[in-house]
Amino acid sequence: MRRALGLAWVGIGLLGSVSAAEAQTLRVGVVQNAMPCSELENGQPRGSAVELWQNIATQRSWSYTTVALRTPNAAIDAAANGEVDLAVSCLNIIPERLEKADFSILYQEDSLAFLSRKTHQHQLLPLLKNLSSDSTLQDAIVLLMGITALGAAVLWWIGKGFHHKDISQQRRSFTFFKGWMMLVVGSGIYKMGDSPPSMAIVTLINISTLIITSIFVGTAATLVFQDYQPVDLSQKEWLIRALSEGVAVDGGTVSELWLKQQARALGQRALEQRIEPISGDEALIRALKRGTVSNVMADTGRIQRMSRQINDPSAYQISAQTFNRTPQAFVFGSGLSKAKRDQINLSISTMRFSGALEPILKRWNGA
């Protein structure tokens, strides 16, 4: 009987300790100056990742205290060392971090991007170079000149020359050339002949030139406006130019790690010296506006937000980005129980599947 009572007391004690562990106040680290994901404003946490965590804590009836963390890298270290039970922000899952700490399931993905000062140099020569090197434009020009030349020759043969007073020149070769150019530009082509065969040929040529001209204009417009689209950061020449101009990067983040790795891979040590780690959107924007650097690099979500916050957005553009996306998640503290890890993962999965997570992300990303 005494043994049974002893076992019962032990069981009650274990249950009590489990309940106490479950009821403990969690230490939640929030990365500062990392909007739209997280920040501390007057000591109060806010951002998309913070709101996601607050939803989970409310659902689970968990109490927690907030711990300010300076950078994403500091958040990883704090979680790995057990200084916090959970680190909250848009923390990119990369191999170097997985070696230190455990992540929750992902709740979103993001890429890296550059915000750059627009250059006001005249772009005519680069544009002409692009136009002259495009094979579609070259083919369209050759086709246009060939069809109209053939059409002019047939019309000349049918009508025994061009006899309208607005086409006739002193020399027959000049008359033929003028008629040909009229077909090319589509001006005054009704003067090329008034017989039914001539009119039919002129109509066919006109339709053909309209189609070819449409192809030409569409291709040229694409080349003109493609400079306003972000380039792929895999283009080494663009990256070298950006680094040589100076890049302010969000310090203690994957952006800084990635950019320094790329600079080393280029084999130009001087380029790595042009990388300036800075923390906080306001500081990054100030560096860009002062002209200390010509480019700022961070997660695409943060870059988009900065581009909306800057006073004169027309003077800046999102100039480049990586088109591969990196998963982002919370980081579990080394002392967080498996039960709580599973519950956090279950809550994130449930919110993603039900569609409750998407409005949170959209609201903050559009802020």
Buried (B, 14 or more C-beta within 10 A) or exposed (E): EEEEEEEEEEEEEEEEEEEEEBEBEBBBBBBBBBBBBBBBEEEEBBBBBBBBBBBBBEEBEBEBEBBEBBBBBBBBBBBBEEBBBBBBBBBBBBEEBEEBBBBBBBBBBBBBBBBBBEEEEEEEEEBEEBBEEBEBBEBBEEBBBEBBBBBBEBBBEBBEBBEBEEBBEEEEEEBBBBBBEBBBEBEBBEBBBEEEEBBEBBEEBBEBBEEBBEBBEEBBEEBEEEEEEBBEBEEEEBBBEBBEBBBBBBBBBBBBBBBBEBBEEBEBEEBBEBBBBBBBBEBBBEBBBEEEBBBBBBBBBBBBBBBEEBEEEEEBBBBBBBEEBBBBBBBBBBEBBEEBBEBBBBBBBEBBEEEEBEEBBEEBBEE
